[in-house]
């Protein structure tokens, strides 16, 4: 794995207009996030629905304009590029969308679907029939599937077709939005193993967007936990899973389904209500749900800082194994 970043995201913000002509305003969907991705590495974006994961992914791919910050890909700044200027970038950066069947045109055969990227970006003299066989083989589908239509595929088969489309032009980076959504557990494992195999075989870098922590643990080298559009904790996946230091991370991990029934007693319950982006809480934005909240949390927003092997935005990072109601003391 190269140490040179293939993707650099620096202080990126995404805003959305709200209100009418007489009361126009904006909400902050992604709030100043930064990370780097190296070649051959998988980076996971984790958080509840509405945390900004997909918005950030679309911003990286140029499908969503950013309002502040910078995005560099393969040494070139790409934020703000127009549609035509982004076209060669998208040959090197592909995206897999959430719905495995809905993202495939029902009027096209599998063969047409997996070779569509060549027609969009220029086939370059390639034999599309040969490319179809090659791509289907890479994702573990028989060549005769080329004549099928999306409605004739299972969810797992449709996802494999989506993977084949994503790798058709030999990209350097694949952004996968909920790659196992809607799939049976056994099929999820097959898709994750496929993505891991292709990453190793093709040297891909990957950004995985998910709320499924089993997916993260299985495929990601590093991860970021998002809350209301911000990164509250980033670090090596194994380290974050073993010793979460932000209360939100600890709560997410404690809610992860476990085969051991005794582990259920360690779960951290959070109020279900997530604050609205239209009315962000003062101070630490997580304080309205945090079991360890202190007076300082309600008044002062934390700044993400290095803590051992990760970055954490919390006034009172947790000690390993911390569980409520044991609260850290406010410093004198």
C-alpha positions as MATLAB code, in Angstrom:
seq = 'XXXXXXXXXXXXXXXXXXXXXXXXXXXXXXXXXXXXXXXXXXXXXXXXXXXXXXXXXXXXXXXXXXXXXXXXXXXXXXXXXXXXXXXXXXXXXXXXXXXXXXXXXXXXXXXXXXXXXXXXXXXXXXXXXXXXXXXXXXXXXXXXXXXXXXXXXXXXXXXXXXXXXXXXXXXXXXXXXXXXXXXXXXXXXXXXXXXXXXXXXXXXXXXXXXXXXXXXXXXXXXXXXXXXXXXXXXXXXXXXXXXXXXXXXXXXXXXXXXXXXXXXXXXXXXXXXXXXXXXXXXXXXXXXXXXXXXXXXXXXXXXXXXXXXXXXXXXXXXXXXXXXXXXXXXXX';
ca = [
       0.000    0.000    0.000;
       1.479    3.354   -1.040;
       1.796    6.147    1.543;
       0.940    8.773   -1.083;
      -2.707    9.843   -0.767;
      -4.837    9.198   -3.815;
      -7.633   11.318   -2.289;
      -7.382   14.314    0.030;
     -10.478   15.928    1.532;
      -9.733   19.131    3.450;
     -12.246   21.092    5.547;
     -15.122   20.301    3.179;
     -18.514   21.853    3.803;
     -21.768   21.270    1.921;
     -24.736   23.576    2.424;
     -28.321   23.335    1.191;
     -30.640   26.333    0.714;
     -33.826   26.416    2.762;
     -36.777   28.790    3.052;
     -38.561   30.953    0.534;
     -37.749   34.183   -1.292;
     -38.363   36.309    1.818;
     -36.534   34.122    4.358;
     -33.783   32.372    2.476;
     -31.191   30.515    4.547;
     -28.999   27.443    4.451;
     -28.345   24.289    6.442;
     -24.951   22.678    6.859;
     -25.105   19.072    5.617;
     -21.362   18.380    5.803;
     -19.525   20.492    8.355;
     -15.796   20.845    7.708;
     -14.534   17.257    7.390;
     -11.026   16.157    6.418;
      -9.363   12.832    5.622;
      -6.845   11.214    3.280;
      -7.074    7.908    1.446;
      -4.054    5.943    0.267;
      -3.871    3.639   -2.726;
      -5.127    0.152   -1.943;
      -6.825    1.307    1.272;
     -10.476    1.133    2.326;
     -11.911    4.012    4.347;
     -15.387    3.705    5.886;
     -17.876    6.482    6.646;
     -20.159    5.392    9.495;
     -23.185    6.982   11.115;
     -26.952    7.022   11.415;
     -29.183    7.940    8.497;
     -28.952   11.655    7.794;
     -25.447   12.044    9.220;
     -24.046   13.290    5.892;
     -22.291   10.161    4.627;
     -23.887   10.029    1.178;
     -23.722   13.804    0.772;
     -19.969   13.678    1.381;
     -19.580   10.807   -1.093;
     -21.484   12.722   -3.762;
     -19.320   15.780   -3.105;
     -16.154   13.730   -3.609;
     -17.507   12.393   -6.905;
     -18.534   15.859   -8.113;
     -22.266   15.106   -7.967;
     -22.774   17.648   -5.168;
     -21.193   21.101   -5.070;
     -19.213   22.039   -1.966;
     -19.439   25.443   -0.297;
     -15.991   25.405    1.342;
     -12.838   23.295    1.470;
     -10.792   21.401   -1.114;
     -10.842   17.943   -2.699;
      -7.750   16.571   -4.448;
      -7.711   13.331   -6.439;
      -4.531   11.805   -7.865;
      -2.682   15.061   -7.217;
      -5.263   17.301   -8.907;
      -7.811   19.574   -7.308;
     -11.245   18.493   -8.546;
     -13.817   20.454   -6.532;
     -15.520   23.034   -8.710;
     -14.770   21.274  -11.992;
     -17.546   21.400  -14.563;
     -19.290   18.371  -16.032;
     -16.958   18.119  -19.018;
     -13.794   18.559  -16.918;
     -15.016   15.892  -14.467;
     -15.551   13.268  -17.163;
     -11.935   12.018  -17.272;
     -11.863   12.108  -13.457;
     -14.883    9.799  -13.317;
     -13.052    7.240  -15.447;
     -10.663    6.940  -12.503;
     -13.275    7.345   -9.732;
     -16.441    5.267   -9.967;
     -19.480    5.103   -7.711;
     -21.793    2.296   -6.650;
     -25.235    3.510   -5.613;
     -27.406    2.146   -2.812;
     -30.211    0.241   -4.538;
     -28.666   -2.787   -6.310;
     -31.652   -3.331   -8.644;
     -33.042    0.199   -8.865;
     -29.687    1.578  -10.028;
     -29.799   -0.672  -13.125;
     -31.887    0.336  -16.142;
     -34.694   -2.228  -16.582;
     -34.513   -1.780  -20.374;
     -30.889   -2.899  -20.692;
     -29.416   -6.373  -20.580;
     -26.637   -7.197  -18.144;
     -24.173   -7.199  -21.032;
     -25.217   -3.689  -22.045;
     -25.145   -2.509  -18.438;
     -21.611   -3.631  -17.658;
     -20.226   -2.217  -20.915;
     -22.163    1.069  -20.774;
     -19.153    2.884  -19.219;
     -17.155    2.142  -22.392;
     -19.861    3.706  -24.549;
     -20.078    6.766  -22.288;
     -16.348    7.374  -22.044;
     -15.259    5.861  -25.346;
     -14.653    2.168  -25.952;
     -11.140    2.742  -27.275;
     -11.374   -0.087  -29.786;
     -12.221   -2.700  -27.151;
     -14.296   -5.724  -28.034;
     -17.387   -5.233  -25.870;
     -18.331   -8.896  -25.960;
     -14.905   -9.824  -24.605;
     -15.164   -7.069  -21.994;
     -18.542   -8.413  -20.903;
     -17.112  -11.883  -20.341;
     -14.090  -10.458  -18.508;
     -16.141   -8.291  -16.175;
     -18.730  -10.958  -15.387;
     -15.930  -13.394  -14.632;
     -14.283  -10.905  -12.263;
     -17.472  -10.624  -10.207;
     -18.276  -14.342  -10.268;
     -21.185  -14.418  -12.742;
     -21.495  -16.862  -15.662;
     -21.118  -15.414  -19.171;
     -24.714  -16.360  -20.072;
     -25.976  -13.747  -17.577;
     -25.105  -11.142  -20.221;
     -28.514  -11.739  -21.842;
     -30.556  -11.314  -18.663;
     -32.437   -8.216  -17.548;
     -32.283   -6.709  -14.024;
     -35.701   -8.096  -13.029;
     -34.315  -11.594  -13.668;
     -31.547  -11.135  -11.094;
     -31.486  -11.688   -7.351;
     -30.342   -8.824   -5.121;
     -26.872  -10.318   -4.790;
     -26.549  -10.874   -8.545;
     -27.691   -7.298   -9.222;
     -25.076   -6.014   -6.784;
     -22.395   -8.020   -8.605;
     -23.486   -6.401  -11.874;
     -23.157   -3.013  -10.158;
     -19.628   -3.931   -9.053;
     -18.765   -4.989  -12.606;
     -19.954   -1.616  -13.937;
     -17.928    0.194  -11.288;
     -14.646   -1.527  -12.202;
     -15.178   -1.578  -15.991;
     -12.826    1.327  -16.750;
     -10.094    0.167  -14.338;
     -10.639    2.986  -11.806;
      -8.214    3.846   -9.033;
     -11.009    4.609   -6.541;
     -14.459    3.081   -5.990;
     -17.011    4.817   -3.765;
     -19.574    2.268   -2.569;
     -22.750    3.620   -0.939;
     -24.306    0.941    1.297;
     -22.927   -1.946   -0.799;
     -24.824   -4.601    1.198;
     -28.143   -2.774    1.698;
     -31.191   -4.988    1.205;
     -29.193   -8.210    0.952;
     -29.484  -11.359    3.059;
     -26.707  -11.833    5.603;
     -25.099  -14.690    3.667;
     -25.170  -12.662    0.448;
     -23.706   -9.664    2.269;
     -20.678  -11.783    3.144;
     -20.259  -12.836   -0.480;
     -20.359   -9.226   -1.690;
     -17.880   -8.093    0.962;
     -15.488  -10.902    0.092;
     -15.821   -9.936   -3.579;
     -14.960   -6.302   -2.833;
     -11.957   -7.347   -0.750;
     -10.729   -9.708   -3.473;
     -11.072   -7.031   -6.167;
      -9.299   -4.470   -4.008;
      -6.310   -6.808   -3.671;
      -6.392   -8.020   -7.269;
      -6.844   -4.605   -8.911;
      -5.121   -2.400   -6.319;
      -8.273   -0.343   -5.730;
      -8.784    2.314   -3.092;
     -12.298    2.318   -1.662;
     -14.609    4.592    0.292;
     -17.430    2.589    1.889;
     -20.533    4.407    3.156;
     -22.572    2.368    5.608;
     -24.391    2.206    8.930;
     -23.651   -1.533    9.143;
     -20.730   -1.940   11.535;
     -20.170   -5.568   10.542;
     -19.386   -4.282    7.038;
     -16.873   -1.804    8.434;
     -15.102   -4.392   10.575;
     -14.889   -6.769    7.625;
     -13.485   -4.460    4.942;
     -12.191   -1.129    6.272;
      -8.617   -0.248    7.193;
      -9.648    3.085    8.696;
     -12.976    4.636    9.570;
     -14.680    7.915   10.431;
     -17.807    8.216   12.586;
     -20.123   11.021   11.427;
     -22.704   12.885   13.480;
     -24.700   15.813   12.080;
     -22.234   16.176    9.224;
     -19.079   16.188   11.361;
     -16.379   13.602   12.045;
     -16.494   12.885   15.779;
     -13.901   10.074   15.696;
     -11.460    8.789   13.076;
      -8.820    6.100   13.302;
      -7.700    2.598   12.457;
     -10.739    0.319   12.366;
      -9.420   -2.325   14.770;
      -8.392    0.325   17.266;
     -11.756    2.135   17.143;
     -13.661   -1.136   17.549;
     -11.542   -2.266   20.490;
     -11.378    1.056   22.388;
     -13.942    3.656   21.227;
     -13.212    7.043   22.757;
     -16.172    9.176   21.643;
     -19.477    8.436   23.435;
     -21.333    8.265   20.111;
     -18.879    5.699   18.746;
     -19.215    3.650   21.927;
     -23.009    3.729   21.658;
     -22.993    2.630   18.012;
     -20.612   -0.237   18.714;
     -22.543   -1.353   21.793;
     -25.711   -1.594   19.678;
     -24.009   -3.771   17.073;
     -25.776   -7.186   17.077;
     -23.740   -9.836   18.937;
     -24.232  -13.621   18.994;
     -23.406  -13.638   22.727;
     -26.608  -12.754   24.680;
     -24.563  -11.631   27.695;
     -23.146   -8.750   25.646;
     -26.628   -7.195   25.407;
     -26.244   -5.916   28.991;
     -23.384   -3.657   27.861;
     -25.496   -1.732   25.374;
     -25.622    2.042   25.675;
     -29.100    3.452   25.107;
     -29.408    6.810   23.365;
     -32.524    8.942   22.929;
     -33.841    8.156   19.459;
     -34.429   11.783   18.512;
     -31.551   13.187   16.437;
     -31.390   17.011   16.482;
     -32.497   18.781   13.326;
     -29.891   20.340   11.073;
     -32.120   23.419   11.162;
     -31.558   23.744   14.914;
     -28.117   22.421   15.790;
     -27.554   22.238   19.575;
     -25.163   24.733   21.135;
     -21.836   23.481   22.445;
     -21.156   19.838   21.623;
     -23.894   18.847   19.204;
     -24.064   15.368   20.715;
     -24.704   16.618   24.259;
     -28.510   16.236   23.952;
     -28.073   12.454   23.657;
     -24.795   11.813   25.498;
     -24.942    9.671   28.682;
     -21.719   11.343   29.934;
     -22.751   14.964   29.291;
     -21.113   17.630   31.491;
     -21.834   21.379   31.849;
     -18.899   22.245   29.582;
     -20.404   20.121   26.796;
     -23.555   22.264   26.706;
     -21.623   25.514   26.405;
     -18.483   24.861   24.356;
     -18.070   23.003   21.057;
     -15.150   20.524   21.127;
     -12.376   20.711   18.553;
     -11.145   17.463   16.989;
      -7.710   16.681   18.398;
      -5.180   13.874   18.185;
      -5.579   11.253   20.891;
      -3.126    8.365   20.700;
      -3.745    6.787   17.270;
      -6.865    8.755   16.262;
      -8.659   12.098   16.220;
     -11.618   12.692   18.527;
     -13.966   15.652   18.938;
     -14.911   15.290   22.605;
     -14.166   17.244   25.791;
     -14.099   14.040   27.845;
     -12.869   11.087   25.744;
     -13.814    7.748   27.234;
     -11.423    5.392   28.969;
     -11.375    1.847   27.514;
     -14.498   -0.057   28.481;
     -16.274    2.971   29.962;
     -19.996    2.526   30.469;
     -22.595    4.937   31.878;
     -23.492    6.065   34.477;
     -19.806    6.463   35.445;
     -19.106   10.024   34.424;
     -15.779   11.810   33.998;
     -15.235   14.686   36.379;
     -15.128   18.282   35.194;
     -11.525   19.522   35.562;
     -10.931   22.109   38.243;
];
